[in-house]
Amino acid sequence: MPESPYLVLDPEQVRANYRALADAVSAPRSRDTRIRYAVKAAPVDELLTLLDTEGAEFDVASIGEIDQCLRLGIDAGALCYGNPIKKSAHIARAFALGVRRYAFDTEDDLARIAEHAPGTEVECRFLSAAPESRTPFGTKFGCAPREATRLLVRARDLGLTVAGPYFHVGSQQLDPTAWRIGIEQAGQIVSTLADKGIRVPAVNVGGGLPISYAEDAPSLGEIAAAMTDAAARFLPENTALVVEPGRALVGNAGTIHAEVVGVRFAPDGRRWVYLDIGRYNGMAETENEYIAYRFVTDRDGDPVGEAVVAGPTCDGDDVLYQRTRVLLPTTLRAGDRIQILHTGAYTASYSSVSFNGFPPLTVHVSGAERE
Ligand SMILES: Cc1ncc(COP(=O)(O)O)c(C=O)c1O
């Protein structure tokens, strides 16, 4: 056994998730659908190779992710540089590496794509009116829908190819109607562009597909049905759907193995359980207590009591849960093993620096081993 904490990923679960999603979104056979994996969720070589073999495309956020995909032999044509925030030098570098699809949300970014990646395909990200998700993007990305129409016309005039409108309903989105709202808005963009003589080949309905943590999420089937029903209502039949999940492909394929470092009763009487994993070595998504993970201990079955759960660093913010009601066995002691379920997404990839000297989370892929 390696020393904890570490993340174990099950590639066969990722394959099953991919196939289930592909089946669900392509159920109405009349429409083309493509699945594009958001590499940032778990940029793990074995998973990228597996998804490439399954036929996925890849959403990449940086030159680092592009380099990783190309090093693995993934065709540059399968990549979309989907981060609207990028330096001109990085657009030029991506173009030199063969990337031919880019997302943007401002006129400035569009102009720089036209200059440094001429003739490529572009998706315009708009801010949809979707309800807030569990880990929302706020207004960091996306132009107004009307602006997206204007910018896609401008893209055509700059010699770029219009790939289509793009929205992301926020990560861990629990409300399936979010996609109906976004697809209806995208449909308006598609029809206005058609009136201007621009055929839109695809709508990118983003990621955000949820998984069940402590709180149950709607099933993949329900989300896919919301997407395909809305597409049938609001999009022409020859407009493809691009689905861009991260979490839904890898989240339930991972388990973090950790250890209790200590248990303490604070002066106010609250019980604190300190783990060897915290906000800075894998549990970043507990920020604002957005994601409530489920814990499994060897003492499950013993009486339980409320606990504040905290990480190991000497940092006051390294607390996972103090408002969320977490029940853990009252018998839990230093040295006990603890598993954190459904931690395949946004854990190891967030944990990249040795804050306080605690090393980044190591990753083990079942059937293979890697650091
Ligand atoms: C551009 C883009 N696409 C897709 C995703 C994947 O989102 P999720 O993991 O919620 O499916 C993200 C996540 O941040 C993203 O930034």
The ligand as a MOL file (V3000), in Angstrom:
LIG
                    3D

  0  0  0     0  0            999 V3000
M  V30 BEGIN CTAB
M  V30 COUNTS 16 16 0 0 0
M  V30 BEGIN ATOM
M  V30 1 C -14.6210 24.9690 -21.2040 0
M  V30 2 C -15.0970 23.8760 -20.3250 0
M  V30 3 N -15.7420 22.8340 -20.8680 0
M  V30 4 C -16.1610 21.7960 -20.1180 0
M  V30 5 C -15.9340 21.7540 -18.7680 0
M  V30 6 C -16.3750 20.5520 -17.9970 0
M  V30 7 O -17.3020 20.8330 -17.0370 0
M  V30 8 P -17.8840 19.6690 -16.1140 0
M  V30 9 O -16.7620 19.0030 -15.4440 0
M  V30 10 O -18.8060 20.3960 -15.2080 0
M  V30 11 O -18.6270 18.7240 -17.0130 0
M  V30 12 C -15.2890 22.8400 -18.1440 0
M  V30 13 C -15.0850 22.8570 -16.6860 0
M  V30 14 O -14.6250 23.7700 -16.0770 0
M  V30 15 C -14.8580 23.9190 -18.9500 0
M  V30 16 O -14.1740 24.9450 -18.4230 0
M  V30 END ATOM
M  V30 BEGIN BOND
M  V30 1 1 1 2
M  V30 2 1 2 3
M  V30 3 2 2 15
M  V30 4 2 3 4
M  V30 5 1 4 5
M  V30 6 1 5 6
M  V30 7 2 5 12
M  V30 8 1 6 7
M  V30 9 1 7 8
M  V30 10 2 8 9
M  V30 11 1 8 10
M  V30 12 1 8 11
M  V30 13 1 12 13
M  V30 14 1 12 15
M  V30 15 2 13 14
M  V30 16 1 15 16
M  V30 END BOND
M  V30 END CTAB
M  END
